[in-house]
């Protein structure tokens, strides 16, 4: 993958290319950015640039063989680590090497894809993948080998926040003092989840969401008409992965929207209505049957809807990018129920639910408790302004 293949982010491309040309390549770098902004494609392009000696993001004649190896993700000096879990394919001690065929497919088909897309591809969407101590041992072993072509070796760790403490501590010394011409590229969405001792040893580069113009142009190249591309780019809010899903009508947000609408409608009915309480319990049971990653993504979706509703309620509609596709539910009519008197508590309760789901709490209990609290919170009255 070359720099010219990356959407937008010209300032980051220039920074990485110029620093590499000047011989300033930090041995440990942390790329931080939201889903769909392109940290993985950028890391791949940067890796190809420094390993193959490309200039200005183009193939040079002398590095043709290197680029061919890289294009098939089979270059012996480029190593990958990413979240995995045991599955039907790998019964125990799963590490990234067991899933390299799927990884190559993922990068080829969904370079802007998210963690759930990856879990779905390797059939572990009902589990929580991680980068564990077995992976760390594998990384140490790989980087102990000499460079195949005598140049740089790169270890690219995708979704580094999924590295558990045992793995992080195992890699700490190696990240601090790697072998000569060895580069660590850690990619993450939430740098706060990476232990401080590792963050402090990395040069951090923050990625912004993609511009609407960049997403619009890419969608038009994929066959969307201009009007549709502009609409989807606005709704995607800088997330190209979401934009592609919306274009293909394959976004999980469409499923989350149905769950959310059913949840909210039942919560409104539940005050003093025992039958509606029973419906909330049944709804919680259905959500509990899904995988934990799906549950967490749904809760994050709910937080986004609540924030968008509050923006609309307070007249900041130009900042509201979300579109509800169900014609029977209008965000504008829901917005007055989300205000200064409940938005903070609602958000805190949703974040608590994510916390408990991540730590393998009983999903049925978590969602039932959250549903009952939501019923009470949505009926709270906004503060009355005094005149």
SEKOL-189495 format. One line per field, with one value per residue (C-alpha): z, x, y. Coordinates in steps of 0.2 Angstrom, whole numbers, plus 2048, in hexadecimal, padded with zeros to 3 digits. Each point is the difference from the previous one (the first is absolute). Layout:
z = c(Z / ...)
x = c(X / ...)
y = c(Y / ...)
This chain:
z = c(800 / 7FB / 807 / 7F0 / 804 / 811 / 802 / 805 / 80E / 7F5 / 80F / 808 / 7F0 / 7FE / 812 / 7FF / 7EF / 804 / 811 / 7F8 / 7F2 / 80D / 809 / 80F / 803 / 812 / 806 / 809 / 7F9 / 805 / 7F3 / 809 / 7F7 / 7FF / 7F7 / 7ED / 800 / 7F7 / 80D / 7FA / 7ED / 805 / 80B / 7F1 / 7F4 / 80C / 803 / 7ED / 7FE / 80D / 7FD / 7ED / 7FF / 7F6 / 7FC / 7FF / 803 / 7EF / 7FB / 7FB / 7F4 / 80D / 80C / 7F5 / 807 / 812 / 7FB / 7F8 / 810 / 80A / 7F4 / 805 / 812 / 800 / 803 / 80C / 809 / 804 / 80E / 807 / 810 / 803 / 80C / 7FE / 80A / 800 / 7F3 / 7F6 / 7F6 / 80F / 80F / 80C / 802 / 7F1 / 7F9 / 7F1 / 7F5 / 801 / 7F7 / 7F3 / 7F1 / 807 / 804 / 7EE / 7FB / 80C / 7FA / 7EE / 802 / 810 / 803 / 809 / 80A / 812 / 80E / 7FE / 7ED / 804 / 80E / 7F4 / 7F2 / 80C / 808 / 812 / 800 / 810 / 809 / 805 / 7F7 / 808 / 7FD / 80E / 807 / 7F3 / 7F3 / 809 / 800 / 7EE / 7FD / 80A / 7F6 / 7EF / 804 / 806 / 7EE / 7F4 / 7F3 / 7F0 / 7F4 / 80C / 802 / 80C / 809 / 805 / 80D / 7FD / 80F / 7FB / 80E / 80D / 80D / 800 / 807 / 811 / 80F / 7FF / 7ED / 803 / 80E / 7F6 / 7F1 / 80A / 800 / 7ED / 7FC / 80A / 7F9 / 7F0 / 7F5 / 7F3 / 7F2 / 808 / 800 / 80B / 7F9 / 80C / 7FA / 80B / 802 / 813 / 806 / 812 / 800 / 7FC / 810 / 803 / 800 / 7EE / 7FB / 807 / 7F5 / 7F0 / 7F5 / 7FF / 7EF / 801 / 7F1 / 7FD / 7F9 / 7ED / 7F7 / 7F8 / 7F0 / 800 / 805 / 7F2 / 7F3 / 805 / 800 / 7EE / 7FB / 807 / 7F5 / 80B / 7F8 / 806 / 80A / 809 / 803 / 809 / 80B / 805 / 803 / 80C / 809 / 802 / 80A / 7FA / 800 / 7EF / 806 / 805 / 7F0 / 7F6 / 80B / 7FD / 7EE / 7FF / 80D / 80B / 80F / 811 / 805 / 7F6 / 80C / 80F / 7FB / 801 / 811 / 806 / 7FA / 808 / 810 / 801 / 7FC / 80D / 80D / 7FD / 802 / 810 / 80D / 80A / 7F3 / 806 / 7EE / 7F9 / 80E / 7FA / 7EE / 806 / 808 / 7F0 / 7F6 / 80D / 7FD / 7ED / 802 / 80C / 7F2 / 7F5 / 802 / 80C / 7F2 / 7F8 / 811 / 803 / 7EE / 803 / 811 / 7F7 / 7F3 / 80D / 808 / 7EE / 7FE / 811 / 7FC / 7EF / 808 / 80C / 7F3 / 7F7 / 810 / 802 / 7EF / 7F9 / 7F2 / 7F4 / 80C / 7FF / 7F3 / 804 / 7F6 / 806 / 7F2 / 808 / 7F9 / 810 / 80C / 7FF / 809 / 801 / 80A / 80B / 803 / 80E / 80B / 801 / 809 / 80D / 80E / 7FA / 7F2 / 80C / 80A / 7F0 / 7F9 / 810 / 801 / 7EE / 804 / 810 / 7F6 / 7F3 / 80F / 807 / 7EF / 7FD / 810 / 7FC / 80B / 7FD / 7F1 / 804 / 811 / 7F9 / 7F3 / 80B / 80D / 7F3 / 7F8 / 811 / 803 / 7EE / 804 / 80F / 7F8 / 7F0 / 80A / 80A / 7FC / 7FA / 80B / 7FF / 7FB / 80C / 7F8)
x = c(800 / 807 / 7FD / 7F6 / 7F4 / 7FB / 7F1 / 804 / 80C / 80D / 808 / 803 / 807 / 80C / 806 / 803 / 809 / 80B / 805 / 805 / 809 / 80A / 804 / 7F5 / 7F7 / 7FB / 802 / 7EF / 7F1 / 7ED / 7F3 / 7F0 / 7F0 / 7ED / 7F9 / 800 / 80D / 80E / 80D / 802 / 802 / 80C / 80A / 801 / 805 / 80D / 807 / 802 / 808 / 80E / 802 / 801 / 809 / 7F2 / 801 / 7F1 / 7F4 / 804 / 808 / 812 / 809 / 80C / 7F3 / 7F4 / 803 / 7FD / 7F0 / 7FA / 803 / 7F7 / 7F1 / 7FC / 804 / 80E / 80F / 80B / 806 / 7EE / 7F7 / 7EE / 7F7 / 7ED / 7F2 / 7FC / 7F7 / 7FE / 7F4 / 7FA / 810 / 80C / 7FB / 80D / 80E / 7FA / 80D / 800 / 80A / 7F1 / 7F5 / 80C / 7F6 / 7F0 / 80B / 806 / 7ED / 7FB / 80D / 7FC / 7ED / 7FE / 810 / 7F5 / 7F6 / 7FD / 803 / 7EF / 802 / 810 / 7F8 / 7F2 / 80D / 809 / 7EF / 803 / 7F3 / 7F9 / 810 / 80C / 811 / 810 / 812 / 807 / 810 / 801 / 800 / 80D / 80C / 7FD / 805 / 810 / 804 / 7FD / 80A / 80F / 803 / 80B / 7F8 / 7FE / 805 / 80C / 7F5 / 7F1 / 7F6 / 7EE / 7F4 / 7EF / 7F4 / 7EE / 7F3 / 80E / 7F4 / 7FB / 811 / 7FE / 80B / 80A / 804 / 804 / 80C / 808 / 803 / 805 / 813 / 800 / 7F6 / 80B / 810 / 7FC / 80E / 808 / 7F5 / 7F1 / 7F0 / 7F0 / 7F0 / 7F2 / 7EE / 7F2 / 7EF / 801 / 812 / 7FA / 7FE / 812 / 80B / 80A / 811 / 7FD / 7F8 / 80F / 80C / 7F7 / 7FF / 7EE / 7F7 / 7EE / 7F5 / 7F0 / 7F0 / 800 / 7F9 / 7EF / 808 / 80C / 7F2 / 7F5 / 80D / 804 / 7ED / 7FE / 80E / 7F7 / 7F1 / 7F5 / 7F8 / 806 / 7F0 / 800 / 813 / 7FE / 7F2 / 809 / 810 / 7F7 / 7F8 / 810 / 808 / 812 / 7FF / 803 / 7FC / 7EF / 7FD / 804 / 7F4 / 7F2 / 803 / 7FF / 7F1 / 80A / 803 / 7FD / 7F9 / 7F0 / 7FE / 805 / 7F3 / 7F2 / 805 / 802 / 7EF / 7F7 / 80A / 7FB / 7EE / 7FE / 809 / 7F3 / 7F2 / 808 / 7FC / 7F2 / 7FD / 805 / 7FD / 80D / 80D / 7FE / 803 / 810 / 806 / 7FD / 809 / 80F / 7FF / 802 / 80E / 809 / 800 / 80B / 813 / 809 / 808 / 7EE / 7FA / 80E / 7FE / 7ED / 803 / 80C / 7F3 / 7F3 / 80D / 801 / 7ED / 7FE / 80D / 7F9 / 7EF / 806 / 809 / 7EF / 7F7 / 80B / 7FF / 811 / 7F9 / 80E / 80B / 7F4 / 806 / 7F6 / 7F1 / 7F3 / 7FA / 7F0 / 7F2 / 7F6 / 80D / 805 / 810 / 7F9 / 7F1 / 80A / 80D / 7F6 / 801 / 813 / 806 / 80B / 7F7 / 803 / 80D / 80F / 7F8 / 7FA / 811 / 808 / 7F4 / 804 / 813 / 7FD / 7F7 / 80F / 80C / 7F6 / 7FE / 813 / 803 / 7F4 / 7F2 / 7EF / 7F9 / 7EE / 802 / 80A / 7F3 / 7F1 / 807 / 805 / 7EE / 7F8 / 80B / 7FD / 7ED / 803 / 80C / 7F6 / 7F2 / 80A / 7FB / 80C / 805 / 7F3 / 808 / 7FB / 7FA)
y = c(800 / 811 / 811 / 805 / 7F3 / 807 / 80C / 812 / 803 / 808 / 809 / 7EF / 7F8 / 80E / 800 / 7ED / 800 / 80F / 7FA / 7EF / 809 / 809 / 7F0 / 805 / 7F0 / 7FE / 7EE / 800 / 809 / 801 / 804 / 806 / 803 / 7FC / 7F2 / 801 / 80F / 7F5 / 7FC / 7EF / 804 / 80F / 7F4 / 7F4 / 80D / 807 / 7EF / 7FD / 811 / 7FC / 7EE / 801 / 810 / 808 / 813 / 80B / 7F2 / 7F8 / 7EF / 802 / 7F4 / 7FA / 7FC / 7F7 / 7EF / 807 / 808 / 7F0 / 7F7 / 80E / 800 / 7EE / 804 / 7F2 / 80B / 7F7 / 810 / 806 / 7F8 / 802 / 7FE / 802 / 7FA / 7EE / 7F3 / 7ED / 7FA / 7F1 / 802 / 803 / 7F6 / 807 / 80D / 80A / 80D / 80B / 7F4 / 7F4 / 80C / 808 / 7FA / 809 / 80F / 802 / 7FE / 80D / 80D / 7FC / 802 / 80C / 80A / 80D / 7F2 / 800 / 7F3 / 7F8 / 7FE / 7F6 / 7F5 / 7FC / 7FB / 7F4 / 7FA / 806 / 80E / 7F9 / 800 / 80E / 7FF / 806 / 801 / 7F4 / 7FA / 7F2 / 80E / 80A / 7F1 / 7FE / 812 / 7FE / 7F1 / 808 / 810 / 7F6 / 7FA / 80A / 80B / 7F6 / 80E / 809 / 80F / 804 / 7F4 / 806 / 7F9 / 806 / 7FE / 804 / 804 / 801 / 805 / 7ED / 7FC / 7F9 / 805 / 7F0 / 802 / 813 / 7FC / 7F3 / 80C / 80F / 7FE / 7FB / 80F / 80B / 7F9 / 7F6 / 7F9 / 80B / 806 / 7F8 / 80B / 7FD / 808 / 7FF / 804 / 804 / 809 / 804 / 803 / 802 / 7ED / 7FD / 7FF / 811 / 7F7 / 7FB / 811 / 80A / 7F6 / 804 / 80F / 803 / 806 / 804 / 7FE / 80A / 7FA / 800 / 80F / 7FF / 805 / 7F1 / 7F4 / 807 / 7FE / 7EE / 7FC / 807 / 7F5 / 7F1 / 804 / 80C / 80F / 811 / 803 / 7EF / 802 / 811 / 7FA / 7F0 / 809 / 80C / 7F2 / 7F6 / 80E / 7FD / 7ED / 7F9 / 7EE / 806 / 809 / 7F0 / 7F6 / 80D / 800 / 7ED / 801 / 7F4 / 80B / 7F9 / 811 / 7FB / 7F1 / 80B / 80D / 7F3 / 7FA / 812 / 805 / 7F1 / 803 / 812 / 7FE / 7F2 / 80B / 80E / 7F4 / 7F8 / 80D / 7F8 / 7F2 / 7EF / 7F9 / 80C / 7FB / 7EE / 806 / 808 / 7F0 / 7F6 / 80D / 7FE / 7EE / 801 / 80C / 7F4 / 7F3 / 80A / 801 / 80C / 80A / 803 / 805 / 80C / 808 / 802 / 809 / 80B / 803 / 805 / 80D / 808 / 801 / 808 / 80D / 803 / 802 / 80D / 80A / 801 / 804 / 80F / 807 / 7FA / 7F6 / 804 / 7F5 / 7F1 / 7F4 / 7F1 / 7FA / 7F5 / 7F5 / 7FA / 80C / 7FD / 807 / 812 / 805 / 812 / 7FA / 7F5 / 80E / 80A / 7F1 / 801 / 810 / 807 / 7F7 / 7EF / 7FF / 7FE / 7F2 / 7F7 / 800 / 7FA / 7F2 / 7FB / 801 / 7F5 / 7F3 / 800 / 7FE / 7F1 / 7F7 / 802 / 7F7 / 7F2 / 805 / 7F8 / 808 / 7FD / 808 / 80F / 804 / 7FD / 80C / 80C / 800 / 803 / 80F / 807 / 7FF / 80B / 80C / 803 / 806 / 80D / 812 / 80D / 80E / 80E / 811 / 80E / 810)
